[in-house]
Amino acid sequence: MVDVPGFDIRFSTFEDGLALEKWLDSPGMLHWFPMSAGKELQESIQNWIGFSRFNASLTAVAGGTPCGIGTLFLMPYQKVAHECLFKLIVDPARQRQGIGRSLMENLMHLAKNRFQLEFMHTDVVEGNPILHLLEGLGFYQVLKQDKFFKDDGRYFARHLVECDLRNWRPHGK
């Protein structure tokens, strides 16, 4: 349950890319994502928010201001169109308020019901607290790869987690 005044979830727009850039550029936030600052970050933001043109991206808002974004990176090839990668971010100032869970549940519903996806997956950097949230929503680890990410000269493992949406039901239903 989200206890945030004026909370809602809507389809993302290209303008939400400004909030996405601000959050990713927050101190320490890029550690949890595969891209680096500069050109990589700018290209990643364009790619991430670009899926809004397909209504495959959701933005959480509080009082009309974006506070989180979750995006389905839809696959363009028929043989793998039953699955997708996703990314999720919550404004660092709004974390631990239930926004990420609500956004993730809505993203899973969108994946299953609008796009008829069967599986969702993402890479999680070792130590990322989102792993606990995802496990609580039915995600499970399919791969752990040591030394996948390298940040500030240190290596971190990647946890590839996925969820089988075929039997997934929203929490409490």
N, C-alpha and C positions, 0 to 999 in steps of 0.2 A: 504494500500500500504506500502510495506516495503522499507525503504530508507537505506539499508545497503549494502555497496559494497561487491560483490561476494556472494550474498545471494542465497541459493538454499535449497531445501528440498529433502531428499533421505530416503530410508529405513534405519532403525537403524541397527547397528552391535553390537556384544558383546563388542567390544572395546569402544563403546560409554558409557558403564557403568562407565568408569573412569570419564568422564565429569559429568555424573549424580551424582556420589558420591561426586564430588567436589562441585556441586551446592547445593545438599541437606545438605552438611556439612558446608555451608556458614552460618555466624551468623544470627540467627533468621529464617532461611528458614524452619527448621523442625517444627516450630510452625504451618505452614500451611498444614502439612501432618500428617497422623495418627501414623506413626512409631516414635520411639525414637532412640537416638544414640546407637551405639554399635552393638550388634548382630541383633537386630530388623532392623536396617538400612541396614546392610549387606545382610540379607535375603530378604529384600524388593527390594533392587537394583537387586539382582539376579532374583527375580520374575518379576520385571518390565522389565528388559532388555531381559529376557528370551522369551518374546513374539516376539522378533525380528526374531526368527527362523521361524515364521509363516508369516513374512512380515506384522505384525500387529503393528509395531512401526515405527514412523517417526522421523528423526533427521533434525533439521534446522541447516544449516551451513553458516558461513560467512567467505569467504576466505579460505575455506577448514577446518575450525575449528568449532566443534559443538557449537551451541548457544541455543539450545532448543530441548526437546524431548517430544513427545506425544505418548502415547501407549494405544491401545485397549486391555483390559483384556478379551479375548474371553471366552465364557462360554463353558464348555465341555459337557453339558447336552442338549439333543435335545429339551426338553420342554422350555428351556430358551435361546436357541441359536439365537433367534431373537433380543437379546439385549446384551449390554456389559457395564461394568464399564470402565472408562478411567481415565488416569492421564496425566497431562501436567505440564511441568516446563520449564522456560526460565532462562538462565544464568542471575544472578542478575545484572551484569554489562551491559546486553543487553535489560533489560526490558523497556517497553514503547517506543519501536521502531517499533511496528507492527508485530514482530516476532510471538508472541503468537497467535494473530488473524489469521495470515497466516497459521501457524502450525495447529491451531484448524480447520480451514476451510478444509485443506487438510486431516486431520484426519476424519472429518465428511464425506468427499467424499469417502475416503477409506472404512469407515464403511458401507456406503450405497451401493457403487458400487462393491467393491471387495468381501465383506463378507455378502452382502444382509441383513445387520442389519436394524431393524426398530426403535430401541431406543438406545440412549446412556445416561448414567447417571454418576454422580460423587458426592462425598461429598465435600462440601466447608465449611471450618471453618469460623465462624462468623468474619466479618471484612475483609475477604480476597478480595483484589481488583479484582480478576479474576471473581467474581460474575457479575460485570457490563459487562465485555466482553462476558461472556456466555449468559446473558440475551439478549444482542445485536445480538447474533447468533441464537436466537430462543429457548434457554433453559428456562424452567420455574420451579418454586419450587413445588415439590410434598410433601415435608415434612420439617418441622423445628422441631428439637429436642433439647431442652435446655439441658445444662449440659452434652453434649455428649463427648466432648473433655475435658481433664484436663491437663493443661500445667502449670508448675511452681506453682502448688497449686490453680490455677484459673480455673473456668469452662468456656467453650465456647460452643455456640450452633453449631449444624451441620445443614447445608442447603443441602438437597438432591435435586439436580436439574437434569432434564432430557430433552432430545430433541426428538421429534417425527420426525424421518428421512423420513418417508413415503412421506411427501409433502415438505421436505426441498429442497431448491435450493441454490447453491452457491451465495454469494453476487454479485449483479449486473447481474444476469442471469435470 
